[in-house]
């Protein structure tokens, strides 16, 4: 004699909540695609912010972007995508990408919450008005299978090699070798040099 499984009220409530969220996410992805963003298959995208230029953004297959992520690009429709997120990568809550030239994130990357990744900063001429100074930029490239810890900051011109780990709260101002672990402000290798 088999026992019939009953649907408990909590299970029923969870199912009723889950389906509208999934439908809302599909509409969110459709809206972003209609605005020109290139989004791969089987992506999970929560309430993210794309203030301008969605056509400058490409997201690979199987990516997840959690609530509050900000994808900010500056450019024109005739330029290639300035922000590229590789396949099977995850962007945690409230992480911000700020691209004026190019930011490329590899495949299988994990980016913690509250990170900031930018490819530009302001020039700093002594005696000149700060607001009147132009931006200087250099591409940021993050390899495959990279883990960026919570609150890390990646600045312009940085290349991070495959399989690297950036510790939480680090400020990365120069290149990180493949398979390296870095931490600190500014970030430096955690490996003992022999």
Buried (B, 14 or more C-beta within 10 A) or exposed (E): EEEEEEEEEEEEEEEEEEEEEEEEBEEBBEEBEEEEBBBBEEBEBBEBEBEEBBBBBBBBBBBBBBEBBBBBBBBEEEBEBBBBBBBBBBBBBBBBBBBBBBBBBBBBBBBBBBBBBBBBBEEEEEEEEEEEEEEBBBBBBBBBBBBBBBBBBBBBBBBBBBBBBBBBBBBBBEEBBBEBBBBEEEBBEEEEEE
